Amino acid sequence: MSISGVLIMNKPRDFTSFDVIAKLRGILKIRRLGHTGTLDPMAEGVLPVLVGSATKACDILPVETKAYRAGFRLGTVTDTQDSTGTVLSTAEVHITKEMLEAVLPQFVGTIQQVPPMYSAVQINGKRLYDLAREGKTVARAARNVTVYDITLACYDGPAGEGVLEITCGKGTYVRTILHDMGAALGCGACMISLTRTMACGYPLADALTFSEVEQIMAQGRLTEALKPTQSLFADLPRLTLSERQAQLYRNGVKLSLDHLRGISGADRYTVYDAAGAFIGLAQADREEQLLRVFKNFEER
């Protein structure tokens, strides 16, 4: 039986996202797995893993908002912007909670962020972290990223340590927010912990550990544990086709918008057949007044 869907994993610290996929292949005995975005090894938390035909969604995920709990230490600057790196400088910390909260609005909204040297960003075909490991530093252009909210969850003034809750868009480096916050405070800062609490709309409460997945497999309940593929596209409007229309869609035939029930002003839809089974995604072409297949998620 073909199995597909989304397995919400709680990535442990010191695992790469690829390590998670490799271990799951051994547990699930399924080769066709993919993840929805990398997490640094020191990070833990939500990592949605795509199973079977759901891997077709890797490059078209509509929800790019992510949420984190990020621990920080003031007074320490490292080359990686987190506690795993080499310390570049230290400073005494005399920062109050009020002073911290006063600088946070600088990092909310559409802001410019320079990618850290220890990152997967490519410049002239080479990853920045590869250059950094060679002892090289290159100029990086600032990029626009979106931060929706930052809240100071807790702060220990004498220790200069605390936790921020951050909701942000794709491509945002949380450790760079902390690094830049430290610079704004004049004492420096680095990240000491990171937990992703939400990704692709899935909360940490839904995430499973490896041991839980092993138990689920032993009980033969994998299909129950998987989120349906269409849950990745929960924000898109739903379009139900007749039996004839569904067959045409499956064959890649464009459908007239005038002959479809449920068409709204949206450009993209989740598509279901008359029996209520999810088929895939469709794109509305307003100029030609046609609906075309965007991605068919059925197994061929």
Kinemage of the C-alpha trace (Angstrom):
@kinemage 1
@onewidth
@group {chain A} dominant
@subgroup {mainchain}
@vectorlist {calphas} color= white
{ca met a 1} P 0.000 0.000 0.000
{ca ser a 2} L 1.273 3.451 -0.908
{ca ile a 3} L 1.689 5.633 2.182
{ca ser a 4} L 1.850 9.409 1.985
{ca gly a 5} L 1.364 12.390 4.259
{ca val a 6} L 3.262 14.596 6.695
{ca leu a 7} L 5.081 13.287 9.764
{ca ile a 8} L 5.714 16.049 12.287
{ca met a 9} L 9.046 15.342 13.923
{ca asn a 10} L 10.551 16.870 17.057
{ca lys a 11} L 14.144 17.169 15.857
{ca pro a 12} L 16.613 16.530 18.662
{ca arg a 13} L 19.600 18.756 19.262
{ca asp a 14} L 22.847 17.819 17.457
{ca phe a 15} L 20.932 16.170 14.593
{ca thr a 16} L 20.970 17.749 11.145
{ca ser a 17} L 17.731 17.703 9.154
{ca phe a 18} L 19.360 15.128 6.871
{ca asp a 19} L 20.218 12.985 9.925
{ca val a 20} L 16.499 12.947 10.777
{ca ile a 21} L 15.604 11.755 7.275
{ca ala a 22} L 18.293 9.063 7.358
{ca lys a 23} L 17.138 7.716 10.737
{ca leu a 24} L 13.490 7.765 9.678
{ca arg a 25} L 14.286 5.765 6.541
{ca gly a 26} L 15.605 3.053 8.832
{ca ile a 27} L 12.565 3.186 11.122
{ca leu a 28} L 9.829 3.540 8.480
{ca lys a 29} L 11.479 1.405 5.783
{ca ile a 30} L 10.440 4.116 3.317
{ca arg a 31} L 12.949 5.730 0.973
{ca arg a 32} L 10.774 8.524 -0.354
{ca leu a 33} L 11.110 11.119 2.402
{ca gly a 34} L 11.888 14.820 2.399
{ca his a 35} L 11.924 17.708 4.859
{ca thr a 36} L 10.381 21.163 4.571
{ca gly a 37} L 13.417 23.240 5.535
{ca thr a 38} L 16.657 22.739 7.399
{ca leu a 39} L 17.216 23.301 11.093
{ca asp a 40} L 20.721 23.949 12.419
{ca pro a 41} L 22.198 21.021 14.414
{ca met a 42} L 21.973 22.929 17.709
{ca ala a 43} L 18.273 23.610 17.121
{ca glu a 44} L 15.446 21.323 18.121
{ca gly a 45} L 11.730 21.283 17.545
{ca val a 46} L 9.255 21.099 14.682
{ca leu a 47} L 10.530 19.518 11.465
{ca pro a 48} L 7.707 18.420 9.119
{ca val a 49} L 8.811 15.381 7.112
{ca leu a 50} L 7.082 14.652 3.807
{ca val a 51} L 6.311 10.996 3.137
{ca gly a 52} L 5.594 9.361 -0.230
{ca ser a 53} L 3.803 11.526 -2.784
{ca ala a 54} L 3.738 14.398 -0.260
{ca thr a 55} L 7.399 14.997 -1.221
{ca lys a 56} L 6.016 16.704 -4.342
{ca ala a 57} L 5.199 19.647 -2.057
{ca cys a 58} L 8.835 20.380 -1.154
{ca asp a 59} L 9.183 23.392 -3.466
{ca ile a 60} L 5.615 24.768 -3.347
{ca leu a 61} L 4.808 25.113 0.348
{ca pro a 62} L 2.589 28.183 0.824
{ca val a 63} L 3.066 28.690 4.582
{ca glu a 64} L 6.492 30.207 5.229
{ca thr a 65} L 5.866 31.552 8.737
{ca lys a 66} L 7.843 29.894 11.529
{ca ala a 67} L 7.953 30.412 15.292
{ca tyr a 68} L 10.887 29.949 17.676
{ca arg a 69} L 11.941 30.140 21.306
{ca ala a 70} L 15.496 31.459 21.244
{ca gly a 71} L 17.743 31.543 24.284
{ca phe a 72} L 20.421 34.265 24.330
{ca arg a 73} L 23.417 35.379 26.364
{ca leu a 74} L 24.407 39.037 26.439
{ca gly a 75} L 28.037 40.100 26.591
{ca thr a 76} L 29.388 37.351 24.310
{ca val a 77} L 30.040 37.550 20.558
{ca thr a 78} L 31.060 34.438 18.574
{ca asp a 79} L 31.997 33.775 14.967
{ca thr a 80} L 28.905 31.596 14.460
{ca gln a 81} L 26.584 33.964 16.363
{ca asp a 82} L 25.737 31.090 18.719
{ca ser a 83} L 27.365 29.306 21.637
{ca thr a 84} L 28.933 26.603 19.430
{ca gly a 85} L 31.376 29.063 17.894
{ca thr a 86} L 34.674 30.640 18.835
{ca val a 87} L 34.325 33.589 21.220
{ca leu a 88} L 35.423 36.804 19.536
{ca ser a 89} L 34.741 39.240 22.366
{ca thr a 90} L 33.166 39.559 25.789
{ca ala a 91} L 31.803 42.527 27.702
{ca glu a 92} L 30.282 43.327 31.064
{ca val a 93} L 26.511 43.393 30.979
{ca his a 94} L 24.419 46.048 32.690
{ca ile a 95} L 21.221 45.645 30.703
{ca thr a 96} L 17.789 45.844 32.312
{ca lys a 97} L 14.620 44.194 31.053
{ca glu a 98} L 13.323 47.623 30.064
{ca met a 99} L 16.438 48.347 28.000
{ca leu a 100} L 16.059 45.009 26.226
{ca glu a 101} L 12.416 45.544 25.394
{ca ala a 102} L 13.175 49.035 24.112
{ca val a 103} L 15.393 47.745 21.263
{ca leu a 104} L 13.192 44.851 20.151
{ca pro a 105} L 10.899 46.951 17.904
{ca gln a 106} L 13.954 47.633 15.687
{ca phe a 107} L 13.814 43.992 14.615
{ca val a 108} L 10.101 43.709 13.846
{ca gly a 109} L 8.644 44.196 10.366
{ca thr a 110} L 10.525 44.025 7.092
{ca ile a 111} L 14.143 44.418 8.143
{ca gln a 112} L 17.522 44.049 6.502
{ca gln a 113} L 19.703 41.205 7.656
{ca val a 114} L 23.241 40.256 6.644
{ca pro a 115} L 23.494 36.435 6.434
{ca pro a 116} L 26.057 35.024 8.882
{ca met a 117} L 29.257 33.514 7.516
{ca tyr a 118} L 28.272 30.187 9.033
{ca ser a 119} L 25.188 29.709 6.856
{ca ala a 120} L 24.140 27.779 3.749
{ca val a 121} L 23.853 30.913 1.613
{ca gln a 122} L 25.823 30.574 -1.635
{ca ile a 123} L 28.132 33.253 -3.032
{ca asn a 124} L 29.770 32.550 -6.379
{ca gly a 125} L 28.673 28.932 -6.136
{ca lys a 126} L 30.216 28.280 -2.730
{ca arg a 127} L 28.452 27.886 0.624
{ca leu a 128} L 29.349 30.546 3.171
{ca tyr a 129} L 29.990 27.943 5.872
{ca asp a 130} L 32.578 26.270 3.642
{ca leu a 131} L 34.392 29.588 3.241
{ca ala a 132} L 34.130 30.252 6.984
{ca arg a 133} L 35.679 26.876 7.774
{ca glu a 134} L 38.577 27.843 5.526
{ca gly a 135} L 39.062 30.936 7.681
{ca lys a 136} L 37.696 33.276 5.015
{ca thr a 137} L 35.254 36.134 5.408
{ca val a 138} L 33.535 37.597 2.354
{ca ala a 139} L 31.224 40.551 1.845
{ca arg a 140} L 27.539 39.622 2.038
{ca ala a 141} L 24.720 41.808 0.798
{ca ala a 142} L 21.947 42.541 3.262
{ca arg a 143} L 18.631 40.872 2.477
{ca asn a 144} L 15.079 41.800 3.351
{ca val a 145} L 13.442 39.401 5.813
{ca thr a 146} L 10.153 39.626 7.669
{ca val a 147} L 9.790 39.374 11.432
{ca tyr a 148} L 6.179 39.402 12.573
{ca asp a 149} L 6.636 39.487 16.317
{ca ile a 150} L 9.285 39.379 19.048
{ca thr a 151} L 8.410 38.950 22.709
{ca leu a 152} L 10.773 38.777 25.662
{ca ala a 153} L 9.577 35.603 27.420
{ca cys a 154} L 12.004 35.797 30.337
{ca tyr a 155} L 15.205 37.562 31.340
{ca asp a 156} L 17.744 37.069 34.132
{ca gly a 157} L 19.454 40.455 34.469
{ca pro a 158} L 22.404 39.401 36.674
{ca ala a 159} L 23.205 36.479 34.331
{ca gly a 160} L 22.487 38.485 31.186
{ca glu a 161} L 20.508 35.572 29.784
{ca gly a 162} L 16.949 35.241 28.553
{ca val a 163} L 14.549 33.845 25.986
{ca leu a 164} L 12.833 35.533 23.069
{ca glu a 165} L 9.743 34.212 21.301
{ca ile a 166} L 10.056 35.082 17.604
{ca thr a 167} L 7.643 34.648 14.703
{ca cys a 168} L 9.237 35.271 11.324
{ca gly a 169} L 9.177 34.533 7.610
{ca lys a 170} L 11.307 32.387 5.350
{ca gly a 171} L 15.055 33.051 5.240
{ca thr a 172} L 15.270 34.777 8.624
{ca tyr a 173} L 18.300 33.895 10.763
{ca val a 174} L 17.211 33.948 14.402
{ca arg a 175} L 20.802 33.943 15.684
{ca thr a 176} L 21.472 37.037 13.565
{ca ile a 177} L 18.532 38.803 15.213
{ca leu a 178} L 20.142 38.047 18.586
{ca his a 179} L 23.592 39.093 17.349
{ca asp a 180} L 22.218 42.382 16.006
{ca met a 181} L 20.202 42.939 19.192
{ca gly a 182} L 23.425 42.624 21.191
{ca ala a 183} L 25.109 45.142 18.909
{ca ala a 184} L 22.208 47.570 19.400
{ca leu a 185} L 22.597 47.194 23.173
{ca gly a 186} L 26.346 47.814 22.920
{ca cys a 187} L 27.380 44.610 24.697
{ca gly a 188} L 27.029 41.902 22.055
{ca ala a 189} L 25.000 38.704 22.250
{ca cys a 190} L 24.906 35.119 21.030
{ca met a 191} L 22.261 32.422 20.813
{ca ile a 192} L 22.527 29.609 23.387
{ca ser a 193} L 19.441 27.545 22.496
{ca leu a 194} L 16.808 27.354 19.772
{ca thr a 195} L 13.494 25.509 19.614
{ca arg a 196} L 11.228 25.778 16.594
{ca thr a 197} L 7.710 25.792 17.983
{ca met a 198} L 5.800 26.025 14.705
{ca ala a 199} L 6.452 25.363 11.018
{ca cys a 200} L 4.111 24.905 8.035
{ca gly a 201} L 1.239 25.585 10.423
{ca tyr a 202} L 2.083 22.577 12.644
{ca pro a 203} L 2.719 23.266 16.372
{ca leu a 204} L 5.310 21.608 18.589
{ca ala a 205} L 2.487 19.788 20.397
{ca asp a 206} L 1.980 17.692 17.229
{ca ala a 207} L 5.660 16.704 16.948
{ca leu a 208} L 6.876 13.158 17.595
{ca thr a 209} L 10.191 11.873 18.925
{ca phe a 210} L 12.066 8.988 17.293
{ca ser a 211} L 11.028 6.659 20.122
{ca glu a 212} L 7.374 7.581 19.613
{ca val a 213} L 7.659 6.881 15.890
{ca glu a 214} L 9.270 3.508 16.640
{ca gln a 215} L 6.366 2.681 18.951
{ca ile a 216} L 3.842 3.772 16.305
{ca met a 217} L 5.522 1.525 13.731
{ca ala a 218} L 5.519 -1.432 16.135
{ca gln a 219} L 1.776 -0.946 16.596
{ca gly a 220} L 1.146 -0.601 12.837
{ca arg a 221} L -0.318 2.905 13.245
{ca leu a 222} L 1.816 4.949 10.853
{ca thr a 223} L -1.077 6.048 8.655
{ca glu a 224} L -2.876 7.338 11.760
{ca ala a 225} L 0.175 9.386 12.763
{ca leu a 226} L 0.534 11.100 9.389
{ca lys a 227} L -1.089 14.450 8.741
{ca pro a 228} L -2.880 14.414 5.359
{ca thr a 229} L -0.910 15.988 2.516
{ca gln a 230} L -3.661 18.553 1.922
{ca ser a 231} L -3.108 19.938 5.438
{ca leu a 232} L -0.014 21.648 3.996
{ca phe a 233} L -2.404 23.770 1.936
{ca ala a 234} L -5.084 24.440 4.543
{ca asp a 235} L -5.178 28.146 3.669
{ca leu a 236} L -6.150 27.495 0.039
{ca pro a 237} L -9.825 27.330 -0.997
{ca arg a 238} L -11.267 23.898 -1.742
{ca leu a 239} L -12.623 22.928 -5.149
{ca thr a 240} L -14.663 19.743 -5.647
{ca leu a 241} L -14.881 18.361 -9.182
{ca ser a 242} L -17.478 16.105 -10.732
{ca glu a 243} L -16.439 12.590 -11.708
{ca arg a 244} L -15.949 13.670 -15.329
{ca gln a 245} L -14.052 16.848 -14.402
{ca ala a 246} L -11.797 14.910 -12.009
{ca gln a 247} L -10.884 12.474 -14.773
{ca leu a 248} L -10.030 15.351 -17.115
{ca tyr a 249} L -7.927 16.972 -14.371
{ca arg a 250} L -6.055 13.698 -13.809
{ca asn a 251} L -5.276 13.599 -17.539
{ca gly a 252} L -3.885 17.143 -17.453
{ca val a 253} L -6.813 18.707 -19.355
{ca lys a 254} L -7.577 22.376 -18.661
{ca leu a 255} L -11.097 23.031 -17.376
{ca ser a 256} L -13.294 26.035 -18.146
{ca leu a 257} L -13.774 28.234 -15.069
{ca asp a 258} L -17.340 28.926 -16.204
{ca his a 259} L -18.248 25.261 -15.745
{ca leu a 260} L -16.835 24.842 -12.238
{ca arg a 261} L -18.710 25.206 -8.973
{ca gly a 262} L -16.886 26.832 -6.085
{ca ile a 263} L -14.568 29.062 -8.112
{ca ser a 264} L -13.828 32.266 -6.222
{ca gly a 265} L -11.368 35.084 -6.799
{ca ala a 266} L -8.437 32.953 -5.669
{ca asp a 267} L -5.679 31.915 -8.060
{ca arg a 268} L -4.879 28.526 -6.518
{ca tyr a 269} L -7.090 25.751 -5.125
{ca thr a 270} L -6.911 22.355 -3.480
{ca val a 271} L -8.728 19.882 -5.717
{ca tyr a 272} L -10.929 16.962 -4.605
{ca asp a 273} L -12.897 14.416 -6.583
{ca ala a 274} L -16.628 13.789 -6.154
{ca ala a 275} L -15.910 11.164 -3.473
{ca gly a 276} L -13.984 13.701 -1.390
{ca ala a 277} L -10.499 12.352 -2.114
{ca phe a 278} L -7.680 14.890 -2.401
{ca ile a 279} L -6.168 14.937 -5.888
{ca gly a 280} L -3.848 17.928 -6.014
{ca leu a 281} L -3.575 21.646 -6.643
{ca ala a 282} L -4.932 23.712 -9.521
{ca gln a 283} L -4.098 27.185 -10.858
{ca ala a 284} L -6.715 29.540 -12.311
{ca asp a 285} L -5.693 31.327 -15.514
{ca arg a 286} L -7.879 34.433 -15.482
{ca glu a 287} L -6.857 35.586 -18.962
{ca glu a 288} L -7.896 32.332 -20.632
{ca gln a 289} L -10.625 31.598 -18.033
{ca leu a 290} L -9.228 28.115 -17.562
{ca leu a 291} L -8.190 25.963 -14.625
{ca arg a 292} L -4.988 23.985 -15.103
{ca val a 293} L -3.189 21.352 -13.059
{ca phe a 294} L -0.584 22.898 -10.799
{ca lys a 295} L 0.509 19.729 -8.989
{ca asn a 296} L -1.102 16.294 -9.017
{ca phe a 297} L -0.400 14.446 -5.764
{ca glu a 298} L -1.872 11.104 -6.773
{ca glu a 299} L 0.461 8.200 -7.330
{ca arg a 300} L 0.774 7.270 -11.003
